[in-house]
Amino acid sequence: MWETCCAPIIRGDRAAATAAALMRSRYSAYVVEAESYLLASWHPQTRPSRVRFTNGQRWLGLQVKNTASGGVDDKAGTVEFVARYKIDGRGHRLHEVSRFERLEGQWYYLDGQHLN
């Protein structure tokens, strides 16, 4: 799945066609700690100067729960997801509704709202 889904996007071989595809590639980039891709796929208005990774964090899976817009012909969209991970053997989950915007044909992560 990695080689057909996300690796080509992270390597820059192709662009993410949808907001959900960008979401999946960004999750995968966190798994492999691809900081340069994460920064490049972050919206210029909200991009941090660097991405911080947590030592001992192990990503366990991503579930996309809902999408709104964000298709190949859209300019914006949202993706609700749950990402599961462990730190030092303790399980955690990140539940977020992320906003994405397409600029000049490229999708970018704009920001997100954490849910419980």
C-alpha distances in whole Angstrom, upper triangle without the diagonal:
4,6,5,6,8,9,11,13,14,15,17,16,16,17,15,17,17,18,15,13,15,15,11,11,15,13,11,14,16,14,14,18,18,21,22,19,20,23,23,21,23,26,29,31,30,28,29,30,28,25,26,23,25,25,24,22,18,16,15,13,13,14,15,19,20,21,24,24,22,21,21,25,25,27,26,24,23,20,21,18,19,17,18,19,22,24,27,26,26,24,24,22,22,23,23,24,23,24,23,25,25,27,28,25,22,21,22,22,26,26,26,28,27,28,29
4,6,5,5,6,9,10,10,12,14,14,14,15,14,16,17,17,15,12,13,14,10,9,12,11,8,11,13,11,11,14,14,17,18,15,16,20,19,18,21,24,27,29,27,25,26,27,24,22,23,20,22,23,22,19,16,14,14,12,13,15,16,20,21,21,24,24,21,21,21,25,25,26,25,23,23,20,21,18,18,16,17,18,20,23,25,24,25,23,23,21,21,22,22,23,22,23,22,24,23,26,26,23,21,19,20,20,24,24,24,26,26,27,28
4,6,6,5,7,10,10,10,13,11,12,14,14,16,18,19,17,13,15,16,13,11,14,14,11,13,16,14,13,16,15,18,19,16,18,21,20,19,22,25,27,30,29,27,28,28,26,23,25,23,25,25,24,22,20,17,18,16,16,18,19,23,24,23,26,26,23,22,21,25,26,27,26,25,25,22,24,21,22,20,21,21,24,26,28,28,29,27,26,25,24,25,25,26,24,25,23,25,24,26,26,23,21,20,21,22,26,27,27,29,29,30,32
4,6,7,7,9,11,12,13,11,11,13,12,13,15,17,15,11,14,15,12,11,15,15,12,14,17,16,16,19,17,20,20,17,19,22,20,19,22,24,27,30,29,27,28,29,27,25,27,25,27,28,27,25,22,19,19,17,16,18,18,21,22,21,24,23,20,19,18,22,23,25,24,23,23,21,22,21,22,20,22,23,26,28,30,30,31,28,27,25,25,25,25,25,23,24,22,23,22,24,24,21,19,19,20,21,25,26,26,29,29,30,32
4,6,7,8,10,11,12,11,10,11,10,11,12,13,11,8,10,11,8,8,11,11,9,12,15,14,14,17,15,18,18,15,16,19,18,16,19,21,24,27,26,24,26,27,25,22,24,23,25,26,25,22,20,17,17,14,13,15,14,18,18,18,20,20,17,16,16,20,20,22,21,19,19,17,19,17,18,17,19,20,23,26,29,28,28,26,25,22,21,22,21,21,19,20,19,20,19,22,22,19,17,16,17,18,21,22,22,25,25,26,28
4,6,5,6,9,10,10,10,10,9,11,12,13,11,8,8,10,7,5,8,9,7,8,12,11,11,13,12,15,15,11,12,16,15,13,16,19,22,24,23,21,22,23,21,19,21,19,22,23,23,20,18,15,16,14,13,15,15,18,19,18,21,20,17,17,17,20,21,21,20,19,19,16,18,16,17,16,18,19,22,24,27,26,27,24,23,21,20,21,20,20,18,19,17,19,18,20,21,18,15,14,15,15,19,20,21,23,23,25,27
4,5,5,6,8,8,9,11,11,14,15,16,15,11,11,13,10,7,10,11,8,9,12,12,10,13,11,14,14,11,13,16,15,14,17,20,23,25,24,22,23,23,21,19,21,19,22,23,23,20,18,16,17,16,16,18,18,22,23,22,24,24,20,20,20,23,23,24,23,22,22,20,22,20,21,18,20,20,23,24,27,27,28,26,25,23,22,23,23,23,21,22,20,21,20,22,22,19,17,16,17,18,21,23,23,26,26,28,30
4,6,5,6,5,6,8,9,12,14,16,15,11,11,14,12,9,12,14,11,11,15,15,14,15,13,16,15,11,14,17,15,14,17,20,22,25,24,22,24,24,22,21,23,22,25,26,26,24,22,20,21,19,18,20,20,24,24,22,24,23,20,19,18,21,22,22,22,22,22,21,23,22,23,21,23,24,26,28,31,31,31,29,28,26,25,26,25,25,22,22,20,20,19,20,20,17,15,15,16,18,22,23,24,28,28,30,32
4,5,5,6,5,6,6,10,12,12,12,9,8,11,10,7,9,12,10,10,13,14,13,14,12,14,12,9,11,14,11,10,14,16,18,22,21,19,21,21,20,18,21,20,23,25,26,23,22,19,20,19,17,19,18,22,21,20,21,20,17,16,15,19,19,19,19,19,19,18,20,19,21,19,22,22,25,27,30,30,31,28,27,25,23,23,22,21,19,19,16,17,15,16,17,14,11,11,13,14,18,20,21,24,25,27,30
4,5,8,8,9,9,13,14,14,14,11,9,11,10,7,8,11,8,7,11,12,10,11,8,10,9,6,9,11,10,9,13,16,18,21,20,17,18,19,17,15,18,17,20,22,23,20,19,17,19,18,17,19,19,22,23,21,23,22,19,19,18,22,21,21,21,20,20,19,21,19,21,18,21,21,23,24,27,28,28,27,25,23,21,23,21,22,19,19,17,18,17,18,18,16,13,13,13,14,18,19,20,24,24,27,29
4,6,8,10,11,15,17,17,17,14,13,15,14,10,12,14,12,10,14,14,12,13,10,12,10,8,11,13,11,12,15,18,20,23,22,19,21,21,19,18,20,20,23,24,25,23,22,20,22,21,20,23,22,26,26,25,26,25,22,22,20,23,24,23,23,23,24,22,25,23,24,22,24,24,26,27,30,30,31,30,28,27,25,26,25,25,22,23,20,21,19,19,19,17,15,15,16,17,21,23,24,28,28,30,33
4,5,7,9,13,15,16,17,13,12,15,15,11,13,16,14,12,16,17,15,16,12,14,11,9,12,13,10,11,14,17,18,21,21,19,20,21,19,19,22,22,25,26,28,25,24,23,24,23,22,24,23,26,26,24,25,24,20,20,18,21,21,21,21,22,23,22,24,24,25,24,26,26,29,30,32,33,34,32,30,28,26,27,26,25,22,22,18,18,16,16,16,14,12,13,14,16,19,22,24,27,28,31,33
4,7,10,12,15,17,18,14,14,17,16,13,15,18,15,15,18,19,17,18,15,17,15,12,15,17,14,14,18,20,21,25,25,22,24,24,23,22,25,25,28,29,30,28,26,24,26,24,23,25,24,27,27,25,26,24,21,20,18,21,22,22,23,23,24,23,26,25,27,25,27,28,31,32,35,35,36,34,32,30,28,29,28,27,24,24,21,20,18,18,17,15,13,15,16,19,22,25,26,30,31,33,36
4,7,9,12,14,15,11,11,15,14,11,14,17,15,15,19,19,18,19,16,18,16,13,15,17,14,13,16,18,20,23,23,21,24,24,23,23,25,25,28,30,31,28,27,24,25,23,21,23,21,25,24,21,23,21,17,16,14,17,18,18,19,20,21,20,23,23,25,24,27,28,31,32,35,35,36,33,32,29,27,27,26,25,22,21,18,17,15,16,15,12,10,12,14,17,20,23,24,28,29,31,34
4,6,9,11,12,9,8,12,12,10,12,15,15,14,18,19,18,19,16,17,15,12,13,15,12,10,14,15,17,20,20,19,21,22,22,21,24,24,27,29,30,27,26,23,25,22,20,21,19,22,21,19,20,18,14,13,11,14,15,15,16,16,18,17,21,21,23,22,25,26,30,31,34,35,35,32,30,27,25,25,23,22,18,17,14,14,11,12,12,9,7,8,11,13,17,19,21,25,26,28,31
4,6,7,8,5,5,9,9,8,10,13,13,13,16,18,18,18,16,17,16,12,13,15,12,10,13,14,17,19,19,18,21,23,22,20,23,23,26,28,29,26,24,21,22,20,17,18,16,19,18,15,16,14,11,10,9,12,13,13,13,13,14,14,17,17,20,19,23,24,27,29,33,33,32,30,27,25,22,22,20,18,15,15,12,12,10,12,13,10,7,7,9,11,15,17,18,22,23,25,28
4,7,8,6,8,11,11,11,13,16,16,17,19,21,21,22,20,21,20,16,16,18,16,13,15,16,19,21,21,21,24,26,25,24,27,27,29,32,32,29,27,24,25,22,19,19,16,19,17,14,15,12,9,7,6,9,10,11,12,12,14,14,17,18,21,21,25,26,30,32,35,35,35,32,29,26,24,23,21,19,16,15,12,12,10,12,13,9,8,8,11,13,16,19,20,23,24,26,29
4,5,5,6,9,10,11,12,14,16,16,19,20,21,22,20,21,20,16,16,18,16,13,15,15,18,20,19,20,23,25,24,23,26,26,28,31,31,28,26,23,23,20,17,16,13,15,13,10,11,9,6,5,5,9,8,10,10,9,10,10,14,15,18,19,22,25,28,30,34,34,33,30,27,24,21,20,18,15,13,12,9,10,9,12,14,10,9,7,10,11,14,16,17,19,21,23,26
4,5,5,6,9,10,10,12,14,15,17,19,20,20,19,19,19,15,14,16,15,11,12,12,16,17,17,17,20,22,22,20,23,23,25,28,29,25,24,21,21,18,15,14,11,13,11,8,9,8,5,7,8,11,9,10,8,6,7,7,11,12,15,16,20,22,26,28,31,31,30,27,24,21,18,17,14,12,9,8,6,8,8,12,14,12,10,6,8,8,11,12,13,16,18,19,22
4,5,5,6,9,10,11,12,14,15,17,19,19,18,19,20,16,15,17,17,13,14,15,19,20,19,19,21,24,23,21,23,22,24,27,27,23,22,18,18,15,12,11,8,10,9,7,10,10,7,8,10,13,12,13,11,9,8,6,9,10,13,14,17,20,23,26,29,29,28,24,22,19,16,15,13,11,10,10,9,11,12,16,18,15,13,10,11,10,13,14,14,16,17,18,21
4,5,5,6,9,10,11,12,14,15,17,18,16,18,18,14,14,16,15,12,14,15,19,21,20,19,21,24,22,20,22,22,24,26,26,23,21,18,18,15,12,13,10,13,13,11,13,12,9,10,10,14,13,14,13,12,12,10,13,12,15,15,18,20,24,26,29,29,28,25,23,20,18,17,16,15,13,13,11,13,12,15,17,14,12,9,11,11,15,16,16,19,20,21,24
4,5,5,6,9,10,10,12,14,15,16,14,15,14,11,10,13,11,8,10,12,15,17,16,15,18,20,19,17,19,19,22,24,25,22,20,17,18,16,13,14,12,15,14,12,14,13,10,11,12,15,14,13,12,11,11,10,13,12,15,14,18,19,23,25,28,28,28,25,22,20,17,17,15,14,11,11,9,11,11,13,15,13,10,7,7,8,11,13,14,17,18,20,23
4,5,5,6,9,10,11,13,14,15,14,15,16,12,10,13,13,10,11,13,17,18,16,15,17,20,18,16,18,17,20,22,23,19,18,15,16,13,10,11,9,12,12,10,13,13,11,12,14,17,15,15,13,11,10,7,9,9,11,11,14,16,20,22,25,25,24,21,19,16,13,13,11,11,8,10,9,12,13,16,18,16,13,10,9,8,11,12,11,14,15,16,19
4,5,5,6,9,10,11,13,14,13,15,16,13,12,15,15,12,14,16,20,21,19,18,20,22,20,17,19,18,19,22,21,18,16,13,13,10,8,9,8,12,13,12,15,16,13,14,15,19,18,18,16,14,13,10,11,10,11,10,13,15,19,21,24,24,23,20,18,16,14,14,13,13,12,13,12,15,16,19,21,18,15,12,12,11,15,15,15,17,17,18,21
4,5,5,6,9,10,11,12,10,12,13,9,9,12,12,9,12,15,18,20,18,17,18,20,18,15,17,16,19,21,21,18,16,13,15,13,11,13,12,16,16,15,18,18,15,15,16,19,19,19,17,16,15,13,15,13,14,13,15,16,20,21,25,25,25,22,20,18,16,17,16,16,14,15,13,15,15,17,19,17,13,11,11,11,15,16,16,19,19,21,23
4,5,5,6,9,10,10,9,10,11,8,6,10,10,8,9,13,16,18,15,14,15,17,14,12,14,13,16,18,19,16,15,12,14,13,11,13,13,16,16,16,18,18,15,17,18,21,19,19,17,15,14,12,14,12,13,11,14,15,18,19,23,23,23,20,18,16,14,15,13,14,11,13,12,14,15,17,19,17,14,11,10,9,12,13,13,16,16,19,21
4,5,5,6,9,10,10,11,14,11,9,13,14,12,13,16,19,20,18,16,17,19,16,13,14,13,14,17,17,13,12,9,11,9,7,10,11,14,16,16,18,19,17,18,20,23,21,21,19,17,15,12,13,10,10,8,10,11,14,16,20,20,19,17,15,13,11,13,12,14,12,14,14,17,18,21,23,21,17,15,13,11,15,14,14,16,15,17,19
4,5,5,6,8,8,11,13,10,10,14,14,13,14,18,21,23,20,18,19,20,17,14,15,13,15,17,16,13,12,9,11,9,9,12,13,17,18,18,21,22,19,20,21,24,23,23,21,20,18,15,16,13,13,11,12,12,15,17,20,20,20,18,17,15,14,16,16,17,16,18,17,19,20,22,24,21,18,16,15,14,18,18,17,20,19,21,22
4,5,5,6,5,7,9,7,7,10,11,10,12,16,18,20,18,15,16,17,14,11,12,11,14,15,16,13,13,11,13,13,12,15,16,19,21,20,23,23,20,21,22,25,24,23,21,20,19,17,18,15,16,13,15,14,17,17,20,21,22,20,18,17,15,17,17,18,16,18,16,19,19,21,22,21,17,15,14,13,16,17,17,20,19,22,23
4,6,5,6,8,11,9,8,11,13,12,13,17,19,21,18,15,15,16,13,9,10,8,10,12,13,10,10,8,11,11,11,15,16,19,20,20,23,24,21,23,24,27,25,25,22,21,19,17,17,14,14,11,12,11,13,14,17,18,18,17,15,14,13,15,15,17,15,18,17,20,21,23,25,23,19,17,15,14,16,16,16,18,17,19,21
4,6,8,10,13,12,11,15,16,15,16,20,22,24,21,19,19,19,16,13,12,10,11,12,12,9,7,6,9,9,11,14,16,19,21,22,25,26,23,25,26,29,28,27,25,23,21,19,18,15,14,11,11,10,12,13,16,16,17,15,15,14,14,16,17,19,18,20,20,23,24,26,27,26,22,20,18,17,20,19,19,21,19,21,22
4,6,9,11,11,11,14,15,15,17,20,22,25,22,19,19,19,15,13,13,10,12,13,13,11,10,9,12,13,14,18,19,23,24,24,27,28,25,26,26,30,29,28,27,25,24,21,22,19,18,15,15,13,15,15,18,19,20,19,18,18,17,20,20,22,20,22,22,24,24,26,27,25,22,20,19,18,21,21,21,23,22,25,26
4,6,9,9,9,11,13,14,15,18,20,22,19,16,15,15,12,9,9,7,10,11,12,11,11,11,14,15,16,19,20,24,25,25,27,28,25,26,27,30,29,28,26,25,23,21,22,19,18,15,16,14,15,15,18,19,20,19,18,18,17,20,20,22,19,21,21,23,24,25,26,25,21,20,18,17,19,19,20,22,21,24,25
4,6,6,6,9,10,11,13,16,18,20,18,15,15,14,11,9,11,10,13,15,16,14,14,14,17,17,17,20,21,24,25,24,27,27,23,25,25,28,27,25,24,23,23,21,22,20,20,17,18,17,19,19,21,23,23,22,21,20,19,21,20,22,19,21,19,21,21,22,23,22,18,17,16,15,18,19,20,23,22,25,27
4,5,5,6,9,10,11,14,15,18,15,12,11,11,7,6,8,9,13,14,17,15,16,15,19,19,19,22,22,25,26,25,27,27,23,25,25,28,27,25,23,23,22,21,22,20,21,18,19,18,20,19,22,24,24,23,22,21,19,21,20,21,19,20,18,20,20,21,22,22,18,17,15,14,16,17,18,21,21,24,26
4,6,5,6,9,10,13,14,17,15,12,12,11,9,9,12,13,16,18,20,19,19,19,22,22,21,24,24,27,27,26,27,27,23,25,24,27,25,24,23,23,23,22,24,22,23,21,23,21,23,23,26,28,28,27,25,24,22,24,22,23,20,20,18,19,19,19,20,19,16,16,14,14,16,18,20,23,24,27,29
4,5,5,6,9,12,13,16,15,12,13,13,11,10,13,14,17,19,21,19,19,17,20,19,18,21,20,24,24,22,24,23,20,21,21,23,22,21,20,20,20,19,21,20,21,19,21,20,23,23,26,27,27,26,24,23,20,22,20,20,17,18,15,16,16,16,18,17,13,12,11,11,15,16,18,21,22,25,28
4,6,5,6,10,12,14,12,9,10,11,9,8,11,11,15,18,19,17,17,16,19,18,16,19,18,22,22,20,22,22,18,20,21,23,22,20,18,18,18,17,18,17,18,16,18,18,20,21,24,25,25,23,21,20,17,19,17,17,14,15,13,15,16,16,18,17,14,12,10,9,12,13,14,18,18,22,24
4,5,5,8,9,12,10,7,7,8,7,7,11,13,17,19,21,19,20,19,22,21,20,22,21,24,24,22,24,23,20,22,22,24,22,20,19,19,19,19,20,20,21,19,22,21,23,23,26,28,28,26,24,22,19,21,19,19,16,16,14,15,15,15,17,17,14,13,10,10,11,13,15,19,20,23,26
4,6,8,9,12,11,8,10,11,11,11,15,16,20,22,24,22,23,21,24,23,21,23,22,25,24,22,23,22,18,20,20,21,20,18,17,18,19,19,21,21,22,21,24,23,26,26,29,31,31,29,26,25,22,23,20,20,16,16,13,13,13,13,14,14,10,10,8,10,12,14,17,20,22,25,28
4,6,9,12,11,9,11,13,12,12,15,17,20,23,24,22,22,20,22,20,18,20,18,21,21,18,19,18,15,17,17,18,17,15,14,15,15,15,18,17,19,18,21,22,25,25,29,30,29,27,25,22,19,20,17,17,13,12,10,10,10,11,13,12,9,7,5,6,9,12,14,18,19,22,25
4,6,8,7,5,8,11,11,10,14,16,19,22,24,21,22,20,23,21,19,21,19,21,20,18,19,18,15,18,18,20,18,15,14,14,14,15,17,17,19,18,21,22,24,25,28,29,28,27,24,21,18,19,16,15,12,11,9,10,11,11,14,14,11,9,5,5,6,9,12,15,17,20,24
4,5,6,6,9,12,13,14,17,19,22,26,28,25,26,23,26,24,22,23,21,22,21,19,18,17,15,17,18,18,16,13,12,13,14,15,18,19,21,21,24,25,27,28,31,33,31,29,26,24,20,20,17,16,12,10,8,8,9,9,12,13,10,8,5,5,5,8,12,15,18,21,25
4,6,5,9,11,13,14,18,20,24,27,29,27,28,26,29,27,25,26,24,26,25,22,22,21,18,21,21,21,19,15,15,17,17,19,21,22,25,24,27,27,30,30,33,35,34,32,29,27,23,23,20,19,15,13,12,11,11,10,13,14,12,11,8,9,8,11,15,18,21,24,27
4,6,9,11,14,15,19,21,24,28,30,28,29,27,30,28,26,27,25,26,25,22,22,21,19,22,22,22,19,16,15,16,17,19,21,22,25,24,27,28,30,30,34,35,34,32,29,27,23,23,19,18,15,13,12,11,13,12,15,17,14,13,10,10,8,10,13,16,19,23,26
4,6,10,12,12,15,18,21,24,27,24,26,24,27,25,23,24,23,24,23,21,21,21,18,22,23,23,20,17,15,16,16,17,19,20,22,21,24,24,27,27,30,32,30,29,25,23,20,20,16,16,13,11,11,12,14,14,17,18,15,14,10,9,6,7,11,14,16,20,23
4,7,8,9,13,16,19,22,25,22,24,22,25,24,22,24,23,25,24,22,22,22,20,22,23,24,21,19,17,18,17,18,20,20,22,21,23,23,25,25,28,30,29,28,25,23,20,20,17,17,14,13,13,13,15,14,17,18,15,13,10,9,8,9,12,16,17,21,24
4,5,7,10,13,16,19,22,20,22,22,25,24,23,25,24,26,26,25,25,25,23,26,26,28,25,22,20,21,20,20,22,21,22,21,23,22,24,23,26,28,27,26,24,22,19,21,18,19,16,16,16,17,18,18,21,22,18,17,13,12,11,11,14,16,18,21,24
4,7,10,13,17,19,22,21,23,23,26,26,25,28,27,29,29,28,29,28,26,28,29,30,28,25,23,24,24,24,25,24,25,23,25,24,25,24,27,29,29,28,26,25,22,24,22,22,19,19,19,19,21,20,22,23,20,19,16,15,15,15,17,20,21,25,27
4,6,10,13,16,19,18,20,20,23,23,23,25,25,28,28,27,28,28,26,28,29,30,28,26,24,24,23,23,24,23,23,21,22,21,22,21,24,26,26,25,23,22,20,22,20,22,19,20,19,20,22,21,23,24,20,19,16,15,15,15,17,20,20,24,26
4,7,10,13,16,14,16,16,19,20,19,22,22,25,26,25,26,27,24,27,28,30,27,25,23,23,22,21,21,20,20,17,19,17,18,17,20,23,22,22,19,19,16,19,18,19,17,18,18,20,21,22,24,24,20,19,15,13,15,14,15,18,18,21,23
4,7,10,13,11,14,15,18,19,19,22,23,26,27,27,28,29,27,29,30,33,30,29,26,25,24,22,22,20,20,17,18,15,16,14,17,20,19,19,17,17,16,19,18,20,19,20,21,23,25,25,28,28,24,22,19,16,17,16,17,19,18,21,22
4,6,9,8,11,11,15,17,17,21,22,24,26,26,29,30,27,30,31,33,31,30,27,26,24,22,22,19,18,15,15,13,13,11,14,16,17,16,15,16,15,18,18,21,19,21,22,24,26,27,29,29,25,23,20,18,19,18,18,20,18,21,22
4,6,6,9,11,14,16,18,21,23,25,27,28,30,32,29,32,33,36,34,32,30,28,26,24,23,20,18,15,14,11,10,8,10,13,13,14,13,14,14,18,18,22,21,23,24,27,29,30,33,32,28,26,23,20,22,20,19,20,18,21,21
4,6,9,12,15,18,20,23,25,27,30,31,33,35,32,35,36,39,37,36,33,32,29,27,26,23,21,17,16,12,11,8,9,12,13,15,14,16,17,21,22,25,24,27,28,30,32,33,36,35,31,29,26,24,25,24,23,24,22,24,24
4,6,10,13,16,18,22,24,26,29,30,33,35,33,35,36,39,38,37,34,32,29,27,25,22,20,16,14,10,8,6,6,9,10,12,13,15,16,20,22,25,25,28,29,32,33,35,37,36,32,30,28,25,27,25,24,25,22,24,23
4,7,10,12,15,18,20,23,25,27,30,31,29,31,33,36,34,33,31,29,26,23,22,18,16,12,10,7,6,5,7,9,10,10,10,12,13,16,18,22,21,24,25,28,30,32,34,33,29,27,25,22,24,22,21,21,19,20,20
4,6,10,12,16,19,21,24,25,29,30,28,30,32,35,33,33,30,28,25,22,21,17,15,11,9,5,5,6,9,9,10,9,10,11,13,16,18,21,21,24,25,28,30,32,34,32,29,26,25,22,24,23,21,22,20,21,20
4,6,9,12,15,17,20,22,25,27,25,26,28,31,30,30,27,25,22,19,17,14,11,8,6,4,6,9,12,11,12,10,9,10,11,14,15,18,18,21,22,25,27,29,31,30,26,23,22,19,22,20,19,20,17,18,18
4,7,10,14,16,19,21,25,27,25,26,28,32,30,31,28,25,22,19,17,13,11,7,5,5,7,11,13,12,12,9,10,9,11,14,16,19,19,23,23,27,28,31,33,31,28,25,24,21,24,22,20,21,18,19,18
4,7,10,13,16,18,21,23,22,23,25,28,27,28,25,22,19,16,14,10,8,6,5,7,10,14,17,15,15,12,11,10,11,12,14,16,17,20,21,24,26,28,31,28,25,22,22,19,22,21,18,19,17,17,17
4,7,9,12,14,18,20,18,20,22,25,23,24,21,18,16,12,11,7,6,4,6,9,13,16,19,18,17,14,12,10,9,10,11,13,14,17,17,21,22,25,28,25,22,19,19,16,19,18,16,17,15,15,16
4,6,9,12,15,18,17,18,21,24,22,23,20,17,14,10,9,6,5,6,9,12,16,19,22,20,19,15,14,11,10,10,11,12,13,16,17,21,22,26,28,26,23,20,19,17,20,18,16,16,15,14,15
4,6,8,12,14,13,15,18,20,19,20,17,13,11,7,6,4,7,9,12,15,19,22,25,24,22,19,16,13,12,10,10,10,11,13,14,18,19,23,25,23,20,17,17,15,17,16,14,15,14,14,15
4,7,11,14,14,16,19,21,19,21,18,14,11,8,5,5,7,10,13,17,20,23,27,25,23,19,17,13,12,10,10,9,12,14,16,19,21,25,27,25,23,19,19,17,19,17,14,14,14,12,14
4,7,10,11,13,16,18,16,17,15,11,8,6,5,7,10,13,16,20,23,26,30,29,26,23,20,16,15,12,11,9,10,12,14,17,19,22,25,23,21,17,18,16,17,16,14,14,14,13,16
4,6,7,9,13,14,12,14,11,7,6,4,6,9,12,15,19,22,25,28,32,31,29,25,22,19,16,14,12,9,9,10,11,13,15,19,21,19,18,14,15,14,15,15,13,14,15,15,18
4,6,9,12,13,10,12,9,6,5,7,9,12,16,18,22,25,29,31,35,34,32,28,25,22,19,16,14,10,10,10,10,12,14,18,20,18,17,14,15,14,15,15,14,15,17,17,20
4,6,9,9,6,8,7,5,7,9,12,15,18,21,24,27,31,33,37,36,35,31,28,24,22,19,16,13,12,10,10,10,11,15,17,15,15,12,14,14,14,16,15,17,19,20,23
4,7,8,5,7,5,4,6,8,12,14,18,19,23,26,29,32,35,35,33,30,27,24,21,19,16,13,11,9,7,8,8,12,14,12,11,9,11,11,12,14,14,17,19,20,23
4,5,5,8,8,7,10,11,14,16,20,22,25,28,32,34,37,37,36,32,30,26,24,21,19,16,14,13,11,11,10,13,15,12,12,10,13,14,16,18,18,20,23,23,26
4,6,9,10,10,13,14,18,19,23,24,28,30,34,36,39,39,38,35,32,29,26,25,22,19,17,15,12,12,10,12,13,9,10,10,13,15,17,20,21,23,25,27,30
4,7,9,11,14,16,19,22,25,27,30,33,36,39,42,42,41,37,35,31,28,26,24,20,18,16,13,12,10,12,12,10,11,11,15,17,18,20,22,24,27,28,31
4,6,7,11,13,17,19,23,25,28,31,35,37,40,40,39,35,32,29,26,24,21,17,15,13,10,9,8,10,12,10,11,10,12,14,15,17,18,21,24,25,28
4,7,11,14,17,20,23,25,29,31,34,36,40,40,38,35,32,29,25,24,20,17,14,11,8,6,5,7,9,9,9,8,10,12,12,15,17,19,22,24,28
4,7,10,14,17,20,22,25,28,31,33,37,37,35,32,29,25,22,20,16,13,11,7,6,4,6,9,12,11,11,8,9,10,10,12,13,16,19,20,24
4,7,10,13,17,19,22,25,29,30,34,34,32,29,26,22,19,17,14,10,8,6,5,7,9,12,15,14,13,9,10,10,10,11,12,14,16,17,21
4,7,10,13,16,19,22,26,27,31,31,29,26,22,19,16,13,10,7,5,5,6,9,12,15,18,17,15,11,11,10,10,10,9,10,13,14,17
4,6,10,12,16,19,22,25,28,28,26,23,19,16,13,11,8,6,5,7,8,11,14,17,20,18,16,12,12,10,11,11,9,11,12,13,16
4,7,10,14,17,20,23,26,25,23,20,17,13,10,7,6,4,6,9,11,15,17,21,24,22,20,16,15,13,14,12,9,9,10,9,12
4,6,10,13,17,19,23,22,20,16,14,10,8,6,6,7,8,11,13,17,19,22,25,23,21,17,16,13,15,13,10,11,10,10,12
4,6,10,13,16,20,19,16,13,10,6,5,4,7,9,11,14,16,20,23,26,29,27,24,20,19,16,17,15,12,12,10,9,10
4,7,10,13,17,16,14,11,8,6,5,7,9,11,12,16,17,21,23,26,29,27,24,20,19,16,18,16,13,14,11,12,12
4,7,10,14,12,11,7,6,4,6,9,12,15,16,20,21,25,27,30,32,30,27,24,22,19,21,19,16,16,14,14,13
4,7,10,9,8,6,5,6,8,11,14,17,18,22,23,26,28,31,33,32,28,25,23,21,22,20,18,18,15,16,15
4,6,6,5,4,6,8,11,14,17,21,21,25,26,30,32,34,37,35,32,29,27,24,25,23,21,21,18,18,17
4,5,5,7,8,11,13,16,19,22,23,26,28,31,33,35,38,36,33,30,28,25,26,24,22,22,19,20,18
4,6,9,11,14,16,20,22,26,27,30,31,35,37,39,41,40,36,34,31,28,30,27,26,25,22,23,21
4,7,10,13,16,19,22,26,27,30,32,35,37,40,42,41,37,34,32,29,31,28,26,26,23,23,21
4,7,10,13,17,20,23,25,28,30,34,36,38,41,40,36,33,31,28,29,26,24,23,20,19,17
4,7,10,13,17,20,22,25,27,31,33,36,39,37,34,30,29,25,27,24,21,21,17,17,15
4,7,10,13,17,18,22,24,28,30,33,36,34,31,28,26,22,23,20,18,17,13,13,11
4,6,10,13,15,19,21,25,27,30,33,31,28,25,23,19,21,18,15,14,11,10,9
4,6,10,11,15,17,21,24,27,30,28,25,22,19,16,17,14,11,10,7,8,8
4,7,10,13,16,20,23,26,29,27,25,21,19,16,16,13,10,9,6,5,7
4,6,10,13,16,19,22,26,24,22,18,16,12,13,10,6,5,4,5,8
4,7,10,14,17,20,23,22,20,16,14,11,11,9,5,5,7,7,11
4,7,10,13,16,20,19,16,12,11,7,7,6,4,6,9,11,14
4,7,10,13,17,16,14,10,9,6,5,5,6,8,11,14,17
4,7,10,13,12,10,7,5,5,5,7,9,12,15,17,21
4,6,10,10,8,6,5,7,6,10,12,15,18,20,24
4,7,6,5,4,6,9,10,13,16,19,22,24,28
4,5,5,6,7,11,11,15,18,21,24,27,30
4,6,9,10,14,15,18,21,25,28,30,34
4,7,10,13,15,18,21,24,27,29,33
4,7,10,12,16,18,22,24,27,30
4,7,9,13,15,18,20,23,26
4,6,9,12,16,18,21,24
4,6,8,12,14,17,21
4,7,11,14,17,20
4,7,10,13,17
4,6,9,13
4,6,10
4,7
4
